[in-house]
Amino acid sequence: IGAVALFLPIIFGQNINGNQNWIPLGPFTLQPSEFAKLALILYCALQLRKHLERKAKGLQSNAIGMVSIGTVGFLLLILAGRDLGTAIIVAGIVFGMLFISGVNLKVLLSISGIFAAVGLALAVTNPARLRRFSAVIDPFAPEIYKLAGWQPAHSLMSLASGGLFGVGIGASKQKWANLAEAHTDFIFSVIGEELGLLGTLTVVFLFATLIYAIFRVAITTKDLFQKYVVTGIGCWIILQVLVNLMTVVGIIPVIGVTLPFISYGGSSLVANCLAIAFVLNVARREPDFKAARQARKKVK
């Protein structure tokens, strides 16, 4: 289902900012890759559970081989839509799930090196992506500023002008025509300008709390399938947050990754909510959670 969803934009997709991963549905647009992330997590979790079951029976099994077909297929379909950012997130999710399953770290780092080389080759062979790498070094350089340097430069301006307490909600100047994609990829910059350093630290703290809670559920659950799915969801959230924040502060090139639950976009929001709903469902089944609920009811 996830593969079919990723194949649809290639045929019926709408090109937005060089990426063809949206499907027009009347007045709305759907981004199948957001839902495909969850589909891939479910697929990998099922395959990794089968892998451990085969190992327990003394049968020969390879975790990387079990998940490679689906993962490579997903990555190729995503790259066909020119969405390098989503491809990086998907590869990172699978990496995290394989690491949790016990795959040797050296093997994973070797595979990551291959993927990094491929990603670098894709960036170097594309003039627009190459300019984005140049913008990381100095977005204010005259030959870069009005091209690839515009977004990171105005993102830094927005964060810097916020100070400690910000200029006030709705009072951002950069979001009015200066900062491109202020409502999606660079929403964190607007938060920094309007709510200041305290606002941005609050957002980071809330994400850290959410990620901690997700991995805590993954550690406590006994069911292997649920453990792997929750782990994949945790990797998904942490990777997307890190990539977005590093883009906003100019550590990495602009690759178009939204900030979960905050950036504008219905597909992203619904997919994120579905993922958190799965985590909550797993948590509700845990004995400790049930005991805490019973104790709370007795107190009331």
GICOR-V576267 format. One record per run of one state. SS is the DSSP state (a for helix, b for strand, c for the rest). FROM is the first residue (numbers start at 1). TO is the last residue. Records with the same first field share a line. If there is no record, write none. Layout:
SS = FROM-TO, FROM-TO
//
This chain:
c = 1-1, 17-18, 26-27, 31-31, 57-62, 81-83, 101-104, 125-126, 138-141, 146-148, 163-186, 221-223, 249-265, 286-286, 300-300
a = 2-12, 32-56, 63-80, 84-100, 105-124, 127-137, 142-145, 149-162, 187-220, 224-248, 266-285, 287-299
b = 13-16, 19-25, 28-30
//
